[in-house]
Amino acid sequence: MFQKFLSIEINKVMVNAVGFGGNAVSVLLGKP
């Protein structure tokens, strides 16, 4: 149970990191 919760939390963090990275790249490229 705890391992499943942990893996879900890690997935959330990974998705947030990728999304943040994508936003940063867009800003650097001057895209909205």
C-alpha positions in Angstrom: 0.0 0.0 0.0 2.7 2.5 1.0 4.9 1.5 -1.9 2.0 2.3 -4.3 1.4 5.6 -2.7 5.1 6.4 -2.9 5.3 5.5 -6.6 2.3 7.7 -7.3 3.9 10.6 -5.4 7.1 10.1 -7.4 5.2 10.1 -10.6 3.5 13.4 -9.6 6.9 15.0 -8.9 8.3 13.7 -12.2 5.3 15.1 -14.1 5.6 18.5 -12.3 9.3 18.6 -13.1 8.8 17.9 -16.7 5.9 20.4 -16.9 8.0 23.1 -15.2 11.0 22.3 -17.5 8.6 22.6 -20.5 7.3 26.0 -19.2 10.9 27.3 -18.6 11.9 26.3 -22.2 8.8 28.0 -23.6 9.5 31.2 -21.7 13.2 31.1 -22.9 12.0 30.7 -26.4 9.5 33.6 -26.0 6.4 31.4 -26.4 3.3 32.0 -24.3 
